[in-house]
């Protein structure tokens, strides 16, 4: 169970490498170990790959503001509401 974030991080890297059309991957409130791994490996990734990953933390308002800043609509953000509680 504790190593699950490692396999998720590796899978995310593979997905980004194999899918050239993928523009961004937003990781919202990721597991602390997952975030740690990404921050450790970021310096070793090519800039094109680093630019595709966005780690978002904070309150729902902060996350929504960041996502709206890149053009997502309220409808796009609806699935996030349950993640942050009432």
MDTraj code that builds the backbone (N, CA, C; nanometers):
import mdtraj as md
import numpy as np

residues = "UNK UNK UNK UNK UNK UNK UNK UNK UNK UNK UNK UNK UNK UNK UNK UNK UNK UNK UNK UNK UNK UNK UNK UNK UNK UNK UNK UNK UNK UNK UNK UNK UNK UNK UNK UNK UNK UNK UNK UNK UNK UNK UNK UNK UNK UNK UNK UNK UNK UNK UNK UNK UNK UNK UNK UNK UNK UNK UNK UNK UNK UNK UNK UNK UNK UNK UNK UNK UNK UNK UNK UNK UNK UNK UNK UNK UNK UNK UNK UNK UNK UNK UNK UNK UNK UNK".split()
xyz = np.array([
    [0.0826, -0.1193, 0.0000],
    [0.0000, 0.0000, 0.0000],
    [0.0871, 0.1259, 0.0000],
    [0.1943, 0.1256, 0.0778],
    [0.2779, 0.2445, 0.0861],
    [0.3583, 0.2676, -0.0412],
    [0.3818, 0.1633, -0.1183],
    [0.4588, 0.1785, -0.2407],
    [0.3707, 0.2114, -0.3608],
    [0.2390, 0.2132, -0.3436],
    [0.1499, 0.2432, -0.4535],
    [0.1845, 0.3762, -0.5206],
    [0.2142, 0.4826, -0.4467],
    [0.2495, 0.6089, -0.5133],
    [0.3707, 0.5960, -0.6048],
    [0.4630, 0.5048, -0.5739],
    [0.5794, 0.4850, -0.6601],
    [0.5361, 0.4323, -0.7956],
    [0.4503, 0.3313, -0.7974],
    [0.4048, 0.2768, -0.9254],
    [0.3201, 0.3787, -1.0011],
    [0.2413, 0.4580, -0.9293],
    [0.1609, 0.5624, -0.9941],
    [0.2532, 0.6656, -1.0582],
    [0.3559, 0.7068, -0.9874],
    [0.4506, 0.8051, -1.0413],
    [0.5196, 0.7511, -1.1664],
    [0.5610, 0.6263, -1.1621],
    [0.6270, 0.5666, -1.2780],
    [0.5308, 0.5553, -1.3958],
    [0.4069, 0.5141, -1.3675],
    [0.3067, 0.5040, -1.4737],
    [0.2771, 0.6403, -1.5354],
    [0.2707, 0.7440, -1.4529],
    [0.2458, 0.8789, -1.5040],
    [0.3586, 0.9199, -1.5987],
    [0.4805, 0.8896, -1.5629],
    [0.5938, 0.9210, -1.6499],
    [0.5852, 0.8483, -1.7829],
    [0.5471, 0.7216, -1.7787],
    [0.5330, 0.6443, -1.9021],
    [0.4227, 0.7007, -1.9907],
    [0.3106, 0.7361, -1.9293],
    [0.1982, 0.7912, -2.0061],
    [0.2400, 0.9186, -2.0777],
    [0.3099, 1.0048, -2.0078],
    [0.3523, 1.1320, -2.0677],
    [0.4533, 1.1084, -2.1795],
    [0.5438, 1.0141, -2.1612],
    [0.6432, 0.9866, -2.2649],
    [0.5791, 0.9266, -2.3894],
    [0.4804, 0.8389, -2.3704],
    [0.4206, 0.7685, -2.4829],
    [0.3139, 0.8509, -2.5548],
    [0.2532, 0.9468, -2.4873],
    [0.1443, 1.0247, -2.5451],
    [0.1939, 1.1658, -2.5750],
    [0.2404, 1.1870, -2.6943],
    [0.2981, 1.3167, -2.7322],
    [0.1936, 1.4274, -2.7384],
    [0.0644, 1.3915, -2.7542],
    [-0.0420, 1.4920, -2.7631],
    [-0.0831, 1.5451, -2.6257],
    [-0.0465, 1.4754, -2.5204],
    [-0.0833, 1.5170, -2.3843],
    [-0.0144, 1.6487, -2.3509],
    [-0.0937, 1.7475, -2.3110],
    [-0.0368, 1.8796, -2.2850],
    [-0.0046, 1.9023, -2.1382],
    [-0.0943, 1.8643, -2.0475],
    [-0.0733, 1.8873, -1.9041],
    [-0.1323, 1.7730, -1.8233],
    [-0.0699, 1.7479, -1.7086],
    [-0.1209, 1.6542, -1.6095],
    [-0.1296, 1.7310, -1.4789],
    [-0.2514, 1.7474, -1.4286],
    [-0.2722, 1.8189, -1.3030],
    [-0.2868, 1.7165, -1.1915],
    [-0.1998, 1.7252, -1.0937],
    [-0.2036, 1.6350, -0.9779],
    [-0.2552, 1.7177, -0.8620],
    [-0.3748, 1.6832, -0.8162],
    [-0.4422, 1.7622, -0.7142],
    [-0.4403, 1.6873, -0.5817],
    [-0.3816, 1.7520, -0.4819],
    [-0.3729, 1.6924, -0.3489],
    [-0.3183, 1.5500, -0.3549],
    [-0.2092, 1.5335, -0.4262],
    [-0.1487, 1.4011, -0.4385],
    [-0.0932, 1.3516, -0.3055],
    [-0.0790, 1.2219, -0.2950],
    [-0.0206, 1.1586, -0.1767],
    [0.1170, 1.2210, -0.1514],
    [0.1532, 1.2407, -0.0258],
    [0.2782, 1.3102, 0.0073],
    [0.3988, 1.2396, -0.0530],
    [0.3968, 1.1066, -0.0570],
    [0.5106, 1.0327, -0.1104],
    [0.5185, 1.0491, -0.2617],
    [0.4039, 1.0530, -0.3264],
    [0.3968, 1.0767, -0.4707],
    [0.4563, 1.2130, -0.5029],
    [0.4177, 1.3147, -0.4278],
    [0.4704, 1.4490, -0.4493],
    [0.6206, 1.4531, -0.4226],
    [0.6644, 1.3842, -0.3198],
    [0.8066, 1.3776, -0.2865],
    [0.8861, 1.3177, -0.4026],
    [0.8358, 1.2068, -0.4570],
    [0.9052, 1.1425, -0.5685],
    [0.9152, 1.2356, -0.6890],
    [0.8047, 1.3014, -0.7203],
    [0.8085, 1.3907, -0.8349],
    [0.9047, 1.5064, -0.8132],
    [0.9076, 1.5599, -0.6934],
    [1.0004, 1.6705, -0.6678],
    [1.1455, 1.6243, -0.6723],
    [1.1686, 1.4987, -0.6364],
    [1.3051, 1.4444, -0.6416],
    [1.3504, 1.4183, -0.7847],
    [1.2582, 1.3713, -0.8691],
    [1.2998, 1.3371, -1.0049],
    [1.2855, 1.4525, -1.1037],
    [1.2122, 1.5589, -1.0677],
    [1.1934, 1.6724, -1.1585],
    [1.3247, 1.7254, -1.2151],
    [1.4277, 1.7454, -1.1332],
    [1.5522, 1.8019, -1.1890],
    [1.6161, 1.7133, -1.2959],
    [1.5820, 1.5859, -1.2978],
    [1.6435, 1.4930, -1.3921],
    [1.5599, 1.4709, -1.5177],
    [1.4407, 1.5295, -1.5238],
    [1.3536, 1.5150, -1.6403],
    [1.3832, 1.6240, -1.7427],
    [1.3576, 1.5907, -1.8680],
    [1.3693, 1.6928, -1.9720],
    [1.2678, 1.8029, -1.9450],
    [1.2990, 1.9241, -1.9850],
    [1.2115, 2.0384, -1.9608],
    [1.0729, 2.0163, -2.0198],
    [1.0652, 1.9562, -2.1381],
    [0.9351, 1.9311, -2.2013],
    [0.8466, 1.8440, -2.1132],
    [0.9074, 1.7467, -2.0443],
    [0.8294, 1.6597, -1.9579],
    [0.7940, 1.7313, -1.8275],
    [0.8884, 1.8051, -1.7704],
    [0.8614, 1.8778, -1.6456],
    [0.7463, 1.9751, -1.6630],
    [0.7423, 2.0399, -1.7774],
    [0.6390, 2.1405, -1.8014],
    [0.4993, 2.0811, -1.8118],
    [0.4889, 1.9511, -1.8323],
    [0.3578, 1.8875, -1.8449],
    [0.2930, 1.8580, -1.7100],
    [0.3705, 1.8547, -1.6041],
    [0.3172, 1.8208, -1.4722],
    [0.2955, 1.9448, -1.3882],
    [0.1781, 1.9531, -1.3268],
    [0.1444, 2.0638, -1.2377],
    [0.0924, 2.0025, -1.1076],
    [0.1632, 2.0265, -0.9975],
    [0.1197, 1.9782, -0.8662],
    [0.0393, 2.0884, -0.7982],
    [-0.0845, 2.0581, -0.7624],
    [-0.1719, 2.1562, -0.6983],
    [-0.2089, 2.1100, -0.5580],
    [-0.1908, 2.1971, -0.4634],
    [-0.2292, 2.1712, -0.3246],
    [-0.3002, 2.2938, -0.2717],
    [-0.3602, 2.2797, -0.1571],
    [-0.4245, 2.3937, -0.0948],
    [-0.5744, 2.3749, -0.0828],
    [-0.6399, 2.4836, -0.0553],
    [-0.7848, 2.4799, -0.0380],
    [-0.8519, 2.4644, -0.1739],
    [-0.9801, 2.4327, -0.1697],
    [-1.0567, 2.4209, -0.2935],
    [-1.0509, 2.5510, -0.3718],
    [-1.0596, 2.6622, -0.3020],
    [-1.0556, 2.7924, -0.3679],
    [-0.9229, 2.8135, -0.4413],
    [-0.8121, 2.7759, -0.3784],
    [-0.6806, 2.7903, -0.4414],
    [-0.6678, 2.7005, -0.5644],
    [-0.7141, 2.5768, -0.5513],
    [-0.7060, 2.4827, -0.6635],
    [-0.7930, 2.5311, -0.7791],
    [-0.9159, 2.5734, -0.7477],
    [-1.0070, 2.6233, -0.8517],
    [-0.9476, 2.7457, -0.9199],
    [-0.8895, 2.8370, -0.8436],
    [-0.8291, 2.9570, -0.9018],
    [-0.7158, 2.9194, -0.9968],
    [-0.6327, 2.8244, -0.9577],
    [-0.5225, 2.7813, -1.0439],
    [-0.5733, 2.7158, -1.1720],
    [-0.6745, 2.6316, -1.1594],
    [-0.7273, 2.5634, -1.2769],
    [-0.8031, 2.6595, -1.3682],
    [-0.8747, 2.7518, -1.3097],
    [-0.9444, 2.8519, -1.3921],
    [-0.8438, 2.9382, -1.4674],
    [-0.7293, 2.9601, -1.4053],
    [-0.6257, 3.0395, -1.4701],
    [-0.5745, 2.9785, -1.5998],
    [-0.5934, 2.8480, -1.6156],
    [-0.5499, 2.7822, -1.7391],
    [-0.6673, 2.7525, -1.8319],
    [-0.7846, 2.8067, -1.7978],
    [-0.8970, 2.7980, -1.8902],
    [-0.9990, 2.6896, -1.8638],
    [-0.9912, 2.6203, -1.7517],
    [-1.0930, 2.5205, -1.7212],
    [-1.2190, 2.5895, -1.6693],
    [-1.3334, 2.5338, -1.6991],
    [-1.4602, 2.5939, -1.6586],
    [-1.5094, 2.5305, -1.5286],
    [-1.6155, 2.5865, -1.4728],
    [-1.6748, 2.5330, -1.3507],
    [-1.7211, 2.3899, -1.3738],
    [-1.7753, 2.3616, -1.4894],
    [-1.8208, 2.2249, -1.5207],
    [-1.7032, 2.1268, -1.5180],
    [-1.5881, 2.1684, -1.5651],
    [-1.4688, 2.0832, -1.5620],
    [-1.4253, 2.0541, -1.4190],
    [-1.4538, 2.1471, -1.3286],
    [-1.4075, 2.1361, -1.1903],
    [-1.5051, 2.0633, -1.0989],
    [-1.6248, 2.0364, -1.1442],
    [-1.7281, 1.9741, -1.0610],
    [-1.6819, 1.8446, -0.9928],
    [-1.6114, 1.7530, -1.0603],
    [-1.5674, 1.6309, -0.9927],
    [-1.4742, 1.6550, -0.8740],
    [-1.4137, 1.7731, -0.8657],
    [-1.3201, 1.8020, -0.7570],
    [-1.3887, 1.8343, -0.6264],
    [-1.5135, 1.8763, -0.6306],
    [-1.5821, 1.9229, -0.5103],
    [-1.5849, 1.8168, -0.4008],
    [-1.6107, 1.6921, -0.4378],
    [-1.6189, 1.5871, -0.3367],
    [-1.4838, 1.5602, -0.2733],
    [-1.3761, 1.5875, -0.3449],
    [-1.2400, 1.5638, -0.2924],
    [-1.2087, 1.6560, -0.1744],
    [-1.2685, 1.7738, -0.1726],
    [-1.2381, 1.8721, -0.0705],
    [-1.3436, 1.8821, 0.0376],
    [-1.4482, 1.8029, 0.0306],
    [-1.5527, 1.8066, 0.1338],
    [-1.6544, 1.9137, 0.1070],
    [-1.7485, 1.9324, 0.2013],
    [-1.8576, 2.0272, 0.1795],
    [-1.8107, 2.1712, 0.1774],
])
top = md.Topology()
chain = top.add_chain()
for i, resn in enumerate(residues, 1):
    res = top.add_residue(resn, chain, resSeq=i)
    for name in ("N", "CA", "C"):
        top.add_atom(name, md.element.get_by_symbol(name[0]), res)
traj = md.Trajectory(xyz[None], top)
